[in-house]
Every structure is written in structure tokens, then in C-alpha cells.
Amino acid sequence: MKVFSKQFIIFLILFASYTIVFRIGLSHFLREYQPTWLGFISIFYGVIIFITAFILGWSDGQKNVFFDIGLRWNLGSLIIWSVISALWLLLGHPADLESVYQLIHPLFIWGSIAIVHTGFFLWLRRKTIKGIHKSEIFE
């Protein structure tokens, strides 16, 4: 059982790359006030992350029997997004319209979802033996 599998590490690296490119594009289009492009890059960012996580997560699920219902992926992406966004604001690269509140708001929502996700994971973990679902062991 590997917590940091090859697919998960690749996802984290790609997610960090996508987030850096997104933050650059977001700041640029905010400075230039181009709402159409803001919408486009936001949708593209979400879609590319979903596709990457779906493909790598499915592959990880085939090779790694660790039963975590995607919690590692959720927490890993939350941490990376938070660090990159905070560094972006602290290093002085944001547009004038970007503020700390725009970091705190999604962080609060995503953090709340991560807490619920963790609770759900802990509740489901009772139905596993060493991370493997009981139905897979006793078939």
C-alpha cells in the first residue's frame, strides 16, 4: 500500500503546474479586465484538472488497493492550491483586484468540503480491513 503512488505524485506535479499557469492567466486577465477570457481559463482549469485526476485516479485505483475514496487527492490538491495561491499573493504578483479575501473564501469552502470528506472517509474506513474493503477480501 503506497500513500504516495506514482500516479498521485504525477497528479500533484501537474496540478501545481496548472495552478501556476492559472494564477498567471487570472492576474493578467484581471489587470486587462477581460471577463470573457477569465471565464474561459476558469472553465479550462477546472476541466483539465478533472480530466487529469480522473485518468490518473482511475489508473491509481487499478494499481493501488488503498481504500481512501479520493481523500489523498482532495487534500493534496487543497494543500498545493493553498500554498501556490498564498505565495502568489505574498510575492506581490496579483492584480489590483485580487485580495486575501479571494483566497480565504474558496479556502473556507474547500476546507469545509475536505472536513466532510475526511469524516466520510473515517466512517467508511470502519468497513475495511487494513484499507481493503471487506467485500473484496471475503468474496
C-alpha positions in Angstrom: 0.0 0.0 0.0 1.5 3.3 -1.1 0.1 6.6 0.0 2.3 8.5 -2.5 1.9 6.4 -5.6 3.5 7.3 -8.9 0.1 8.5 -10.3 -0.6 10.6 -7.2 2.9 12.3 -7.5 2.4 13.0 -11.2 -1.0 14.5 -10.4 0.4 16.8 -7.7 3.1 18.0 -10.1 0.6 18.6 -12.9 -1.8 20.2 -10.5 0.9 22.6 -9.3 1.8 23.4 -12.9 -1.8 24.0 -13.9 -2.4 26.2 -10.8 0.7 28.4 -11.5 -0.4 28.9 -15.1 -4.0 29.6 -14.0 -2.8 32.2 -11.4 -0.7 33.9 -14.1 -3.6 34.0 -16.5 -6.1 35.0 -13.8 -3.9 38.0 -12.8 -3.3 39.0 -16.4 -6.9 39.0 -17.4 -7.9 40.8 -14.2 -5.4 43.5 -15.0 -6.6 43.8 -18.5 -10.3 43.4 -17.5 -11.2 40.7 -19.9 -14.1 38.8 -18.3 -14.6 36.5 -21.3 -11.1 35.2 -21.0 -11.4 34.9 -17.2 -14.4 32.7 -17.7 -12.6 30.6 -20.4 -9.5 30.0 -18.3 -11.5 29.2 -15.2 -13.6 26.6 -17.1 -10.5 25.2 -18.8 -8.6 25.0 -15.5 -11.5 23.0 -13.9 -11.9 20.7 -16.9 -8.2 19.9 -17.3 -7.9 19.2 -13.6 -11.0 16.9 -13.7 -9.6 15.0 -16.7 -6.1 14.6 -15.2 -7.5 13.5 -11.9 -10.0 11.1 -13.5 -7.3 9.4 -15.7 -4.6 9.3 -13.0 -7.0 8.4 -10.2 -8.5 5.5 -12.2 -5.1 4.2 -13.0 -4.1 4.6 -9.3 -7.2 2.7 -8.3 -6.2 -0.2 -10.5 -2.7 -0.5 -9.2 -3.1 0.6 -5.6 -5.7 -1.1 -3.4 -5.6 1.7 -0.8 -9.3 2.5 0.0 -9.3 6.2 0.6 -12.3 7.4 -1.6 -10.1 10.1 -3.1 -9.2 11.8 0.2 -5.5 11.9 -0.6 -6.2 13.6 -3.9 -8.6 16.1 -2.4 -6.2 17.0 0.5 -3.2 17.1 -1.8 -4.8 19.4 -4.3 -6.1 21.6 -1.4 -2.7 22.0 0.1 -1.0 22.7 -3.2 -3.6 25.2 -4.3 -3.4 27.0 -1.0 0.3 27.2 -1.0 0.6 28.4 -4.6 -2.2 31.0 -4.1 -0.8 32.3 -0.8 2.7 32.6 -2.3 1.2 34.4 -5.4 -0.4 37.0 -3.1 2.6 37.3 -0.8 5.1 37.7 -3.5 3.4 40.7 -5.0 2.3 39.3 -8.3 -1.5 39.7 -8.0 -3.6 42.1 -9.9 -5.1 45.1 -8.1 -8.5 43.4 -7.9 -7.1 40.3 -6.2 -7.1 40.3 -2.4 -6.6 37.9 0.5 -10.4 37.5 0.8 -10.4 35.9 -2.6 -8.0 33.3 -1.2 -9.9 32.8 2.1 -13.4 32.4 0.6 -12.6 29.4 -1.6 -10.2 28.0 1.0 -13.1 28.1 3.6 -15.5 26.3 1.2 -12.9 23.7 0.0 -11.7 23.2 3.6 -15.3 22.6 4.7 -15.7 20.0 2.0 -12.4 18.4 2.9 -13.6 18.1 6.5 -16.8 16.4 5.4 -14.8 14.2 3.1 -12.5 13.2 5.9 -15.5 12.4 8.2 -17.0 10.3 5.4 -13.6 8.5 4.9 -13.4 7.7 8.6 -17.0 6.4 8.6 -16.3 4.2 5.6 -13.0 3.0 7.0 -14.8 1.1 9.6 -15.9 -1.2 6.7 -12.4 -2.0 5.7 -9.5 -4.2 6.9 -6.1 -2.5 6.5 -7.5 -0.3 3.8 -9.1 -3.0 1.7 -12.9 -3.2 1.6 -14.3 -6.3 3.3 -16.3 -7.3 0.3 -13.1 -7.6 -1.7 -11.5 -9.8 0.9 -14.4 -12.2 1.6 -15.7 -12.9 -1.9 
